[in-house]
Amino acid sequence: MDTQLLWERYKTPIIALLAVVLVGALLFGGFRLYAAHRENSAAQLLAAARSPEQYQEVVAKYPRSGAAASAYLLLAAEQRKQQQFAEANATLQELIDRNPRHHLVATAQMAMAANLESLTRTDEALESYRKIAADHPRSYTAPFAMLAQMSLQKAKGQTDEARRLAETIITQFRDSPLAQEAARQLKLMRPAAAAPAAAPAPAEAAPAPAEPAGAAQDAEAPADPEASPAPTAAATP
């Protein structure tokens, strides 16, 4: 009886609530179907893309899709091939701005740092690599960023900092193939052992004393075989 009374009293709001839940479920299901359809369409368009213009079409039509993020990277790679480094970085920055939590953000940042190197903006590239390694310490990009940073520091003559980075890569990423490269670079950066001191040269013998000039001339003058002997004095009678 109580149940019947409750139903009679609250059946209208209960039915309204059920209708809202049903409509919400239908809308959610429809949105998922729509999103899946858009993702599928974006993926198909990206698969057929081969030129910068076609990559831009994917981005323009499906800016929030997963395919759009890949299209940004491919477009930036094409721009880099044409040595359009500034334009490539603008493309990558747009990817980061639109998808700040995307898993490809660290990859985009690495590409931007490499473009800065190509523009000979070495200090900015070095700082970018440092930031990538600090912001994504567990990412697969971290050892790549540290290795690139180490190379720049080595080129700038910052050998001690480069050695410390190599040791960090070997310690933190020992299972990565980059650890072997870091170990090789570390060996090249170690100072060579000091060569043993050469034995002192033996003292030169003192020169013989010079002979008097007259004696030397007498010794060197040859005897005249035709010279007649000196006459003897006559005996006194």
C-alpha positions in Angstrom: 0.0 0.0 0.0 2.8 2.4 0.9 4.6 1.5 -2.2 1.6 2.3 -4.3 1.1 5.6 -2.6 4.7 6.5 -3.1 4.5 5.6 -6.8 1.3 7.7 -7.2 2.9 10.6 -5.5 6.4 10.5 -7.2 5.7 8.7 -10.5 6.0 11.9 -12.6 9.4 13.0 -11.3 10.6 9.4 -11.5 9.5 9.0 -15.1 11.1 12.4 -15.9 14.4 11.3 -14.3 14.4 8.0 -16.2 13.7 9.9 -19.4 16.6 12.2 -18.8 18.9 9.2 -18.1 17.7 7.5 -21.2 18.2 10.6 -23.3 21.7 11.1 -21.8 22.6 7.5 -22.6 21.4 7.9 -26.2 23.3 11.2 -26.6 26.5 9.7 -25.1 26.2 6.7 -27.3 25.6 8.9 -30.3 28.5 11.1 -29.5 30.8 8.1 -29.2 29.6 6.8 -32.6 30.1 10.3 -34.0 33.6 10.6 -32.5 34.6 7.1 -33.7 33.3 8.0 -37.2 35.4 11.3 -37.2 38.5 9.5 -35.9 38.1 6.9 -38.6 37.6 9.5 -41.3 40.6 11.5 -40.0 42.7 8.3 -40.0 41.7 7.5 -43.5 42.5 11.0 -44.7 45.9 10.9 -43.0 46.7 7.5 -44.5 46.1 9.0 -48.0 48.1 12.2 -47.3 51.5 12.6 -49.0 52.1 16.3 -49.3 52.2 19.3 -46.9 48.9 20.5 -48.3 47.2 17.2 -47.5 48.6 17.2 -44.0 47.2 20.7 -43.5 43.8 19.4 -44.7 43.8 16.7 -42.0 44.6 19.4 -39.4 41.9 21.8 -40.7 39.1 19.2 -40.9 39.8 17.2 -37.8 41.9 19.5 -35.4 41.1 17.5 -32.2 41.6 14.0 -33.6 44.5 11.7 -33.0 45.3 11.8 -36.6 45.7 15.6 -36.5 48.6 15.3 -34.0 50.4 12.9 -36.4 49.6 15.2 -39.3 51.3 18.1 -37.4 54.5 16.1 -37.0 54.5 14.9 -40.6 53.9 18.5 -41.8 56.8 19.8 -39.6 59.1 17.0 -41.0 58.3 18.1 -44.6 59.0 21.7 -43.7 62.3 20.7 -42.1 63.3 18.9 -45.3 62.8 22.2 -47.1 65.0 23.9 -44.5 62.0 25.9 -43.3 63.0 25.5 -39.7 61.1 28.5 -38.3 57.9 27.4 -40.1 58.4 23.9 -38.8 58.7 25.1 -35.2 55.5 27.2 -35.6 53.7 24.1 -36.8 55.0 22.1 -33.8 54.1 24.9 -31.4 50.5 24.8 -32.7 50.4 21.1 -32.0 51.5 21.7 -28.4 49.1 24.6 -27.9 46.1 22.6 -29.1 47.0 19.4 -27.4 49.1 20.2 -24.3 48.6 16.8 -22.8 49.1 14.7 -25.9 51.7 11.9 -25.7 53.5 13.4 -28.7 54.2 16.7 -27.0 57.7 15.6 -25.9 58.5 14.4 -29.4 57.4 17.8 -30.8 59.6 19.6 -28.3 62.6 17.4 -29.4 62.0 18.3 -33.0 61.8 22.0 -32.1 65.1 21.8 -30.3 66.7 20.2 -33.3 65.4 22.9 -35.5 66.9 25.5 -33.2 70.3 23.7 -33.6 69.9 24.0 -37.4 69.2 27.7 -37.0 72.5 27.9 -35.0 70.6 29.1 -32.0 72.7 26.8 -29.8 71.9 28.3 -26.4 68.2 28.1 -27.0 68.5 24.5 -28.2 70.6 23.6 -25.1 68.0 25.1 -22.8 65.2 23.2 -24.7 66.9 19.9 -24.2 67.4 20.6 -20.5 63.7 21.4 -20.1 62.6 18.3 -22.0 64.7 16.0 -19.8 63.4 17.8 -16.6 59.7 17.8 -17.7 59.7 14.2 -19.0 62.2 12.3 -16.9 60.5 8.9 -17.5 59.7 9.5 -21.1 61.5 7.7 -23.9 62.6 11.2 -25.1 64.6 11.9 -21.8 67.8 10.0 -22.7 67.7 11.4 -26.3 67.4 15.0 -24.9 70.2 14.4 -22.4 72.5 12.9 -25.1 71.8 15.9 -27.4 72.5 18.2 -24.5 75.8 16.4 -23.8 76.9 16.8 -27.4 76.2 20.6 -27.3 78.0 21.0 -24.0 81.0 19.1 -25.4 81.1 21.3 -28.4 81.0 24.4 -26.2 83.9 23.1 -24.2 81.8 22.4 -21.1 83.5 19.0 -20.6 82.8 18.5 -16.9 79.0 19.1 -17.4 79.1 16.7 -20.4 80.8 14.0 -18.4 78.2 14.3 -15.6 75.4 14.0 -18.1 77.0 10.9 -19.7 77.3 9.3 -16.2 73.6 10.1 -15.5 72.5 8.5 -18.7 74.5 5.4 -18.0 73.0 5.2 -14.4 69.4 6.0 -15.1 68.9 4.4 -18.5 71.3 1.4 -18.3 68.9 -0.7 -20.4 68.7 1.8 -23.2 71.0 1.5 -26.2 71.8 5.2 -25.6 73.6 4.2 -22.4 76.2 2.4 -24.6 76.7 5.6 -26.7 77.0 7.7 -23.5 79.7 5.3 -22.2 81.6 5.6 -25.5 81.4 9.4 -25.4 82.5 9.3 -21.7 85.7 7.4 -22.6 86.5 10.0 -25.3 86.1 12.8 -22.8 88.3 11.3 -20.1 91.7 13.1 -20.0 94.5 11.1 -21.3 97.1 9.7 -18.8 100.2 11.9 -18.4 103.1 10.6 -20.4 106.2 9.5 -18.3 108.9 12.1 -18.0 111.8 11.7 -20.5 115.2 10.8 -19.1 117.6 13.7 -18.9 120.0 13.9 -21.8 123.7 13.1 -20.8 125.9 16.0 -20.1 128.2 16.9 -23.0 131.9 16.4 -22.6 133.9 19.5 -22.0 135.7 20.6 -25.2 139.5 20.0 -25.3 141.6 23.1 -24.7 142.7 24.9 -27.9 146.3 24.6 -29.0 148.4 27.7 -29.4 148.1 29.1 -32.9 151.9 28.8 -33.5 152.0 25.2 -32.5 149.1 24.4 -34.6 150.8 26.0 -37.7 154.1 24.2 -37.0 152.3 20.9 -36.7 150.3 21.4 -39.9 153.3 22.7 -42.0 154.7 19.8 -44.2 158.4 19.2 -44.3 160.2 20.2 -47.6 162.0 17.2 -48.9 164.2 19.3 -51.3 165.4 21.7 -48.7 169.2 21.5 -48.4 170.7 20.8 -45.0 172.1 23.8 -43.1 175.9 24.3 -43.8 178.2 23.3 -40.9 180.6 25.8 -39.6 184.2 25.5 -40.9 186.8 24.3 -38.4 189.2 26.9 -37.2 192.8 26.1 -38.3 
